Each structure stands twice: as structure tokens, then as C-alpha cells.
Amino acid sequence: MSRPMNSTLCFPRPSSSQTSTSSLPKSFLVRSPIPNFQELQKGYILLKVDKFGWSANNVTYQALGEHPHFRYYDFHPSPTSSSASVAPQTHGVVPVWGFGTVVASAHPSVAVGERLYGYFAPAKYLVLPIDEKDVNKFSMYVPRPHLPADRRVYNQIQRCSSDPLYTREKEDLTMLYRPLFWTSFWCEDWLACSGYRGGCEYILISSASSKTGFCLAYCFLMKVEKERQKKSSTTSEYRNMSNIRVIGLTSKTNLDFTRQLGLYHEVYDYDCFLSAFHAHHKTDAVSSKSQSRWIYIDVAGNQTLNSTIYTHFASPYTVSKLIATVSLGMTNLVPGEGSAKNIEWNTLNTKSSMMENNTTFSSSSLGFWPVTEQFFLPEWLAIRRVQLTPAQMLDMQKEAWQTLMRDCPGWVTLDSRGLGPDKGWIWSMWDARGPDVNQKAVKAKL
Ligand SMILES: NC(=O)c1ccc[n+]([C@@H]2O[C@H](COP(=O)([O-])OP(=O)(O)OC[C@H]3O[C@@H](n4cnc5c(N)ncnc54)[C@H](OP(=O)(O)O)[C@@H]3O)[C@@H](O)[C@H]2O)c1
């Protein structure tokens, strides 16, 4: 009987000579043999990867595969195939969030047949080491000592049978939203911990049609609603928050989609937002607010757009003040482009100690422009794990997740094909048609 083979989607590493600067890195489906039970090393499991979500987030993982801070290609080594000239030194595997089933186990605490959710690979099968001791009723841990300790969120695999957020019928929504929604949820939490940088009137979000962008807008709405219900609507926290307006910026083609979501107070396209902003300034000036305070959350990572926004706020005629700029995403980053390796990264730790000292972030203390702060979910979670108990964090997440699952089903259509922000891609290497990753890559060039 012929041995079952694995199929893994791999991309050439930018550092390998196999990438050309003139074209986007082309994906390879690499076939490799699957270890049988006797070949499985002690402590390892063999997982059948049933399905996974794919979005701009994965394209960013690809673009930052070899970036020294993110190192997304260091989570799952690529298989070796001499016939395809593929090896871990020359190729990378883009991680994906998905569901799988254990088909062989050489770990005493993990049984065959168990269903798992985690940071897997776009492959039919995946061999993973499981930590000897870091296994409990809810999760198990993949040791990756070569990566920074704060990457726990990526290394932790959830056991579906005891995961309080798991339901079988919501698996597709879970794969799509779970990594992005938690980014938005904890980013809102991070901003709330600094009192929205001492208070603001406007939150501006670029790439407003992205799931990360509109989930953040949703998290602001949820927080306002929660404050309204929790206390009486006369409390100062509610009054402060209920005045915040959330404004989305998006491409012309995604404008209708983003508006009809109903998650933003206002949505403008990238070409037209300046005239709307001038109108805001007039209103603010007339309503005698000396300077309205704005926080800019950048999900697009488009430097031309950012220069336009900064120039607008720098104008001596503007009455608005940009009090914080947060880099949350980089939907404009194209895999294979040299710009990815030049991205500089400041870890959140310094910034959090500023918060602990109650230092207010303000443009005046940081120079003319607010320094761009980078929000990276694993770093903020590592800080919150020290500040909150696991039960507190679980309660916060459970409540938010239940609300999201109630509200999100109409936002995007779950699909494996088609372009547009209204599509949420669910892929499987078991699908006869296979994932069409290069379709996304081609779009990423537009
Ligand atoms: N900081 C963190 O810890 C963290 C965690 C999760 C995700 N993120 C980041 O958040 C970003 C959004 O991810 P997502 O999965 O939410 O995105 P998504 O739902 O797939 O959003 C796609 C959107 O990206 C924009 N876009 C710009 N150029 C594009 C191109 N060439 N091809 C396709 N879309 C393009 C478009 O929005 P517009 O037209 O509105 O610009 C498009 O509608 C990613 O960069 C991701 O890495 C960061």
C-alpha cells in the first residue's frame, strides 16, 4: 500500500535567491511523506488539519515571515523536498488559524480523535511537539524556545471539548474572527487603560473594511453600550465614551460595504476624506471646542495616506489635534517587497510602564507628532496576564465572544473563493480545488 502523503503550502523566503524582486513570491504545494505512529517522536502528535481561515492577516504574516521581530516563518518549518528544491532554509510556511483532529499521538495526555483549534499550517497534516508538562484540561502548549516568550498566544492550542468559546456550528466564524477580533478587543482594552490617552472625541480607523478594522469599531460600540447598561448613563465614564465618534477610511470600492455594516459613525473613501475633515473642524470651531482630540488607528499601513493625514493635522488652520497614532495592521504590505524588512518595532513594554506611571500620552510630551505606537496582541496579552487573573480574562472574553457571535453572522459571507471585503475565506487542503493563495497575492499587488 502506498504511503499517505502530506501537502503543504510553502513560499520562497525573501532571503533565498528563489524570490525575484520583479514578481510576487509564488506559492508551492510541497508533497512529503507523513510519519507513521512508530516514527512519531515521543511527545509529538500528528494532526489532520481540517480547515483554516485566510485573510489579509495571513498575507501580513507572509510579508513579515523573516522580519526579525515577528519571524512568522519560524513557527512551522517547511518540509524538505529535493525534487521541488524546497527546504526550511529556502522556504517558509505562512501560519493559519484553523481546526484539526489528532490522528496519531505519542503524548500521554493527548488522545487520538481529539479536536483542536490553533495556529496551524496550510497543510493536510501537521506534526507538532507538545510540551511535557504544559498540558491541561483546556489547552496544550507547543514549545518554541527559539521564539520570544511572549508568543504564547500562538503556541497555545485549545482543546475544543473544554473550550468555553467553542461550538461546532460556529467553527468557520471562529477561524475567521477569533485572531482578528481578539486583536481589536484587546486593542480597545489597551486604549481604555490609558483613558483613551486622556480623552478623545474622534477615533479614526484606516482599512475600515478589514475585519480587524471593523471589529475595532464594533468593540468601541460594545464598550459604550456596556457602560450605558452597567451604570446609569450619567456616569462620567459613559458620558466621555458616548461622545466619541468612530470614523472609518476605506477604498472607494469598499465604501458601500463598510457603510452598510453600520459599525462606524461615518465612513469616507481615501480620496474624499479631507473635505469631510474640514467640515468637522468648522463644526468643532463653531461649537467652541478649542481643539478636538483624535486618535488614529492605522490598519492600512499606507505611508502616502499617513502623510496626508499628518499634514492635515499639522495645518495651522486646523482646530483638531492628533493625540495618538497607533499602527495596528499593514494591509498594504506586499509580500516579497523589500519594505517589510525596514519596518522598525518598539515593544509595548516601555509604553505600558508609561501607563503605570500615569504618564499621559500627548503630542506635546512627544514632540510635534505623536510617536507612532505599535500594537501587537501577544505583547499586550503578556502584560494583561500579570494584571488580571485568568478567570477575569476569560469572563471578559466570554462575554465579548457571545456578543460577537450574536452580531457578526451577517457581516461577511463565508466562502472559499471570490474577492472583496464581504467574503470571509475558509480553506482546506482537503478541498479538491485547493486554496487559491496566488489569487490573493495577485490582488495584493493592486
Ligand atoms: N497588531 C496585531 O497584533 C494584529 C493582529 C491581527 C491582525 N493584524 C493586522 O490587521 C490587518 C488586517 O487584517 P484582516 O485579516 O482583518 O484583513 P481583511 O479582513 O482581509 O481585510 C482586507 C482589507 O485590506 C485592505 N487592503 C489593502 N490593500 C489590499 C490588497 N492589496 N489586497 C487585499 N486587501 C487590501 C482593504 O481594505 P480598505 O479598502 O478598507 O483599505 C481590504 O478590504 C493585517 O495587516 C493584519 O496583519 C494585526
The ligand as a Gaussian input file, in Angstrom:
#p B3LYP/6-31G(d) Opt

LIG

0 1
 N       -1.254000      44.077000      15.565000
 C       -1.720000      42.853000      15.690000
 O       -1.477000      42.179000      16.698000
 C       -2.593000      42.306000      14.572000
 C       -3.389000      41.157000      14.790000
 C       -4.268000      40.731000      13.779000
 C       -4.273000      41.394000      12.556000
 N       -3.447000      42.461000      12.363000
 C       -3.382000      43.110000      11.046000
 O       -4.579000      43.730000      10.637000
 C       -4.600000      43.832000       9.205000
 C       -5.974000      43.461000       8.682000
 O       -6.147000      42.069000       8.665000
 P       -7.575000      41.388000       8.361000
 O       -7.331000      39.935000       8.273000
 O       -8.563000      41.942000       9.319000
 O       -7.890000      41.973000       6.907000
 P       -9.112000      41.606000       5.909000
 O      -10.366000      41.437000       6.658000
 O       -8.700000      40.523000       4.984000
 O       -9.182000      42.998000       5.140000
 C       -8.891000      43.210000       3.802000
 C       -8.842000      44.718000       3.565000
 O       -7.477000      45.136000       3.484000
 C       -7.384000      46.273000       2.635000
 N       -6.396000      46.069000       1.574000
 C       -5.438000      46.963000       1.227000
 N       -4.695000      46.511000       0.236000
 C       -5.164000      45.291000      -0.073000
 C       -4.806000      44.332000      -1.044000
 N       -3.807000      44.540000      -1.879000
 N       -5.491000      43.181000      -1.074000
 C       -6.499000      42.950000      -0.214000
 N       -6.907000      43.839000       0.734000
 C       -6.238000      45.000000       0.786000
 C       -8.779000      46.521000       2.065000
 O       -9.366000      47.456000       2.970000
 P       -9.529000      49.014000       2.678000
 O      -10.027000      49.170000       1.294000
 O      -10.554000      49.391000       3.708000
 O       -8.181000      49.630000       2.919000
 C       -9.452000      45.163000       2.254000
 O      -10.844000      45.238000       2.329000
 C       -3.479000      42.932000       8.704000
 O       -2.367000      43.702000       8.261000
 C       -3.127000      42.119000       9.931000
 O       -1.813000      41.639000       9.947000
 C       -2.622000      42.920000      13.335000

